[in-house]
Amino acid sequence: MSDQVNRFLGDSLGRTLIKLVVVSLIVGFVMTVFGLTPWNIIYGFRDFVLDLWHRGFSALGRVGDYLLLGATIVIPIFIILRLFSFNR
């Protein structure tokens, strides 16, 4: 069982815990320097997804506008060309 745990962790349990503590201290220090908290990261991600969601639907609305605007020219020209080629 101990061999499976060591293989899963990549090292012994004690050494892995020490590595995790050291890395956690370094990451915590860097986050403090930049003024980041876990809640800021979570809320930032949530706001990013919501903003992307809302902008995505507004972009789809503009695509619909472009589609209708182009269709007012393309569809009549297509019908006229089909009518002229129908006789051949």
N, C-alpha and C positions, 0 to 999 in steps of 0.2 A: 504494500500500500504506500509506503514511504517513497519507494522508487517512482511510483506513478505520480505522486504529488510533486516530487522534484522535477520529473520530466515535464509536467504541466506548467510549473512555475519557471522552469529554465535554470533553476539553482535551488539551493537548500532554502527551507522556509525562513530561517533567520536572516540569511543574506538578502533574500527577496524583500523581507520587511524593512530592512535597513535601507535598501535602495529606494523603496517606495517612500519612506520617510524623508530621505534626502531630496528626492525629486519633488515631493509635495512642498517642502520648505522653499525650494528654489522657485517653483511655479507660484506659490503663494506670495513670495516677495515680489516677483515680476508683476503679478496682478495688482498688488498694492501700489507699486510704483505708477502703473498706468491707471489706477483708480477703478479697476474692474472688480465687480462682485459676481458671484454666481447668478444672482437675480438679474443683474444688468445684462448678462449674456443671454439668459433665458428670455427676458423681455425683448432684447434686441433681435433675437431670432424670430420671436413671435411677430414683432412689428415688421420685420423684413418679409415674412411670409404673407402677412395681411396686405402690405403695400404692394407686393408682387401680384397678389390675387386681384386687388382692385385695379391696378394699372393694366393687368392682363385683360380684364373685361372691357376696360375703356379702349384698349388697342383693338380688341375684336369689334367694338362698335365703330371705330374708324375704318376698319377693313370692310365692314358692311356698307359704310357710306361710299367708300371707293368702288366697291363692287356695283352698287346701284348707279353711281355716276357713270362708270364705264359701260355698264349694260345699256344705258340710254342711248349710247352711240353704237356699240358693237352689235346689239341684237337687230336693230333695223337694217344696218349694213349687211349683216349675215342673211337676213330674210331677202333683201333685194338681190344679193349675189346668187342666192339659191333659186330665186324666181327666174333670173336671167339664164342660169345654167340648166334649168329644168327643160327648156325647149330643145336643147341639144341632145 
